[in-house]
Amino acid sequence: SLCFPQKLWKMVESEQFQSIWWSKGGKRVAINEELFKAEVLGNGGPLRVFAMQSMKSFIRQLNAYGFTKMPRDVKRSASLPEFLAEEAAASAHSQVLCYYNPSFNRQHPHLLRTCKRR
């Protein structure tokens, strides 16, 4: 079974999830909180990946693996799917959370193995 950062990577890279995506050139993870709760954490959500059911537990895991919460990018994403996801999130007035970890970078997948629990 995969560890938390590996599961997270697979989710962010997957086309299946609408609630989580790469932001800012692949250096941050953006999460539409409300959609993520329903899509991933919900009771028997169709795309259930983690054992946890609360956002608080999920964020605790992010923190345990060295992710830090970042302010939301005001600069728009260059890619169309990212832009549309950001627009949809903004129009829904739901909170988009951004998290950064130097070992979690789309351009450098080899760094993922250095992403360890604190």
Backbone torsions as a table, in degrees:
resi	resn	phi	psi	omega
1	SER	NA	150.5	-176.4
2	LEU	-83.7	150.4	176.3
3	CYS	-82.4	170.0	-175.0
4	PHE	-50.8	-51.8	-178.9
5	PRO	-62.8	-33.7	178.7
6	GLN	-67.9	-42.6	177.1
7	LYS	-61.5	-44.5	-179.7
8	LEU	-60.8	-44.2	178.9
9	TRP	-58.5	-48.6	-180.0
10	LYS	-58.5	-39.4	179.2
11	MET	-65.1	-47.9	-176.9
12	VAL	-64.2	-35.2	179.8
13	GLU	-77.7	-20.6	-174.7
14	SER	-78.0	146.7	175.1
15	GLU	-81.2	-12.6	-175.1
16	GLN	-68.2	-30.1	-172.8
17	PHE	-99.9	127.2	178.4
18	GLN	-93.4	-15.4	-170.5
19	SER	-92.9	-5.2	-176.3
20	ILE	-144.3	136.3	-177.1
21	TRP	-156.7	165.9	174.7
22	TRP	-76.2	144.8	178.5
23	SER	-129.6	162.8	172.6
24	LYS	47.1	61.1	175.5
25	GLY	64.7	26.3	175.9
26	GLY	79.9	18.4	-179.6
27	LYS	-101.3	-14.0	-179.0
28	ARG	-132.2	158.7	174.5
29	VAL	-106.8	127.8	177.0
30	ALA	-106.6	135.7	-176.9
31	ILE	-130.9	122.9	172.4
32	ASN	-82.1	104.7	-169.1
33	GLU	-56.0	-50.2	-177.3
34	GLU	-64.1	-46.1	180.0
35	LEU	-64.8	-39.5	179.7
36	PHE	-62.5	-41.5	178.3
37	LYS	-58.8	-44.3	-177.9
38	ALA	-74.2	-43.5	-172.9
39	GLU	-76.6	-39.7	-171.2
40	VAL	-111.7	-44.9	-173.9
41	LEU	-91.7	-16.7	-175.5
42	GLY	-56.4	152.2	177.0
43	ASN	-55.4	109.1	179.9
44	GLY	63.5	29.0	175.5
45	GLY	-52.9	146.1	-174.6
46	PRO	-60.5	-26.5	-176.0
47	LEU	-116.5	39.8	-177.1
48	ARG	-63.1	125.5	-177.0
49	VAL	-118.7	-37.6	-175.1
50	PHE	-106.9	154.3	178.6
51	ALA	-70.7	-27.9	-176.3
52	MET	-71.2	155.8	179.0
53	GLN	-119.4	-8.3	-177.7
54	SER	-112.5	149.6	178.6
55	MET	-63.4	-36.4	-179.7
56	LYS	-59.3	-43.5	178.4
57	SER	-66.5	-39.4	178.9
58	PHE	-62.9	-45.6	179.6
59	ILE	-65.7	-34.8	176.2
60	ARG	-61.3	-40.7	176.9
61	GLN	-63.6	-45.0	177.9
62	LEU	-55.9	-48.2	-179.5
63	ASN	-62.7	-40.0	-179.6
64	ALA	-62.3	-29.4	180.0
65	TYR	-97.6	15.7	172.7
66	GLY	83.9	15.7	175.7
67	PHE	-79.8	141.8	175.6
68	THR	-120.1	141.7	179.8
69	LYS	-73.9	134.3	-178.5
70	MET	-118.2	156.1	174.4
71	PRO	-65.7	149.8	-179.6
72	ARG	-63.8	139.1	177.9
73	ASP	-66.3	132.6	173.9
74	VAL	-90.1	-21.9	176.8
75	LYS	-73.5	136.0	-179.2
76	ARG	-77.0	146.9	177.2
77	SER	-70.3	147.5	-178.2
78	ALA	-78.8	-34.1	-175.4
79	SER	-81.6	143.5	-177.3
80	LEU	-59.3	-48.1	-179.3
81	PRO	-59.5	-41.6	178.3
82	GLU	-63.9	-45.4	-179.5
83	PHE	-59.6	-46.0	-179.7
84	LEU	-64.7	-39.3	178.2
85	ALA	-64.4	-41.7	178.7
86	GLU	-65.8	-42.0	178.4
87	GLU	-63.0	-44.7	179.5
88	ALA	-61.7	-42.7	179.7
89	ALA	-64.5	-42.7	-179.4
90	ALA	-65.9	-41.5	-177.8
91	SER	-69.8	-26.8	178.9
92	ALA	-82.6	-1.5	-178.5
93	HIS	56.0	25.3	178.7
94	SER	-94.4	157.1	-176.1
95	GLN	-78.2	131.0	173.4
96	VAL	-105.1	120.3	179.7
97	LEU	-97.3	139.7	177.3
98	CYS	-119.5	131.0	179.3
99	TYR	-126.7	143.6	-177.5
100	TYR	-126.3	140.2	172.3
101	ASN	-146.8	125.7	-177.4
102	PRO	-59.6	-22.5	179.2
103	SER	-90.5	2.2	-177.9
104	PHE	-120.8	86.9	-172.4
105	ASN	-137.0	126.1	-175.5
106	ARG	-57.3	-35.7	-178.1
107	GLN	-77.2	-15.1	-176.1
108	HIS	-131.1	68.4	-177.6
109	PRO	-60.2	-25.4	179.2
110	HIS	-62.9	-22.6	179.5
111	LEU	-71.9	-17.2	-177.6
112	LEU	-54.9	-36.4	-179.3
113	ARG	-66.1	-16.8	178.2
114	THR	-90.4	-1.5	-179.9
115	CYS	-84.1	93.1	-174.7
116	LYS	-110.9	156.0	175.9
117	ARG	-68.8	137.2	-179.3
118	ARG	-71.3	NA	NA
